[in-house]
Each structure stands twice: as structure tokens, then as C-alpha cells.
Amino acid sequence: MLQGASALSALLPRNKQVFYRYPGSLTTPPCSQAVVWTVFAHTAPVSPAQFRKLNDDIGAPLVDNFRNTQPLNGRTVRALFLDFDS
């Protein structure tokens, strides 16, 4: 099992320079509006075996961990394009 910063970086895509960020809510009840979501434009591969190892905070497999798309309700989605070479 990976631990620490190496574990987190292994879950992120190689290209982290293009991403979208918006204020939102939890995907499970009580769906509190207390989250700032970051969505990368590029994906990171996850094998079926890796996906099956994902568990919730009590060790149960993740199921139904989503909710329908919600209206923006005045929130702004920001696109960020970082250029580390300049």
C-alpha cells in the first residue's frame, strides 16, 4: 500500500496543469455544500483491481457514491491553465 505524498501523486494524472474548480457539495447525504471540487482535464488510469480496493471510511465497498447533476445555482466553474515553463 502506498503511503503519504507518493500515494496521493500516484492517484493524480501526469498533466496537472489544466483543471477546473468549482464550489459544490458532497455526493452522499446530507449533500452539504462544503466542498471545492477540482476536476483535471486529463485522467489517470485505474485498473479494475485498483477500483475494487476503494472503500468508504468504515471499510465497506463504495457503492451508489454519486448523485444526479445539480444546477449551478449561481456558482462559477473556473478553468485553470497553468504554464510552469514561463
C-alpha positions as CSV (number, residue, x, y, z in Angstrom):
1,M,0.0,0.0,0.0
2,L,1.3,3.5,-0.9
3,Q,1.5,6.0,1.9
4,G,2.0,9.7,2.2
5,A,2.6,12.1,-0.7
6,S,3.6,9.3,-3.0
7,A,0.2,7.7,-2.6
8,L,-1.6,10.9,-3.5
9,S,0.6,11.7,-6.5
10,A,0.0,8.1,-7.8
11,L,-3.7,8.9,-8.0
12,L,-3.3,12.1,-10.0
13,P,-2.8,12.4,-13.7
14,R,0.7,13.2,-15.0
15,N,-0.5,16.5,-16.5
16,K,-1.9,18.6,-13.7
17,Q,-1.6,21.9,-15.5
18,V,-5.2,22.0,-16.8
19,F,-8.1,21.7,-14.4
20,Y,-11.5,23.0,-13.5
21,R,-12.5,24.1,-10.0
22,Y,-15.9,24.9,-8.5
23,P,-17.7,25.1,-5.2
24,G,-20.1,22.2,-4.7
25,S,-21.5,19.7,-2.3
26,L,-20.9,16.2,-1.0
27,T,-22.1,13.4,-3.3
28,T,-23.8,11.5,-0.5
29,P,-26.3,12.6,2.2
30,P,-26.5,15.1,3.7
31,C,-25.1,16.6,0.5
32,S,-23.6,19.5,2.4
33,Q,-22.3,22.4,0.3
34,A,-18.9,22.3,1.8
35,V,-16.6,21.1,-1.0
36,V,-14.4,22.7,-3.5
37,W,-14.2,20.2,-6.4
38,T,-11.1,20.0,-8.7
39,V,-11.5,18.1,-11.9
40,F,-8.4,17.5,-14.1
41,A,-8.8,17.7,-17.8
42,H,-6.5,14.7,-18.2
43,T,-7.3,11.4,-16.5
44,A,-5.2,8.9,-14.5
45,P,-5.7,5.2,-15.4
46,V,-7.2,2.9,-12.7
47,S,-7.3,-0.8,-13.1
48,P,-10.5,-2.8,-12.2
49,A,-8.5,-4.4,-9.4
50,Q,-7.5,-0.9,-8.0
51,F,-11.0,0.3,-8.3
52,R,-12.3,-2.7,-6.3
53,K,-10.0,-1.8,-3.4
54,L,-11.7,1.6,-2.9
55,N,-13.7,1.5,0.4
56,D,-15.6,4.0,2.4
57,D,-14.5,5.2,5.9
58,I,-15.8,2.0,7.6
59,G,-14.2,-0.4,5.1
60,A,-17.3,-1.2,3.0
61,P,-17.0,-1.1,-0.8
62,L,-18.0,2.2,-2.4
63,V,-21.5,1.8,-4.0
64,D,-24.0,4.5,-5.0
65,N,-21.5,7.2,-4.2
66,F,-22.9,9.7,-6.6
67,R,-25.9,12.0,-7.1
68,N,-27.6,13.4,-10.2
69,T,-26.1,16.5,-11.8
70,Q,-27.3,19.6,-9.9
71,P,-27.9,23.1,-11.3
72,L,-25.1,25.6,-10.9
73,N,-27.3,27.9,-8.6
74,G,-25.1,30.9,-9.4
75,R,-21.8,29.0,-8.8
76,T,-18.9,29.6,-11.2
77,V,-16.8,26.9,-12.8
78,R,-13.3,28.2,-13.3
79,A,-10.9,26.7,-15.9
80,L,-7.2,27.0,-15.0
81,F,-4.4,26.5,-17.5
82,L,-1.0,26.7,-15.8
83,D,2.2,27.2,-17.6
84,F,5.2,26.3,-15.5
85,D,7.7,26.9,-18.3
86,S,7.3,30.7,-18.3
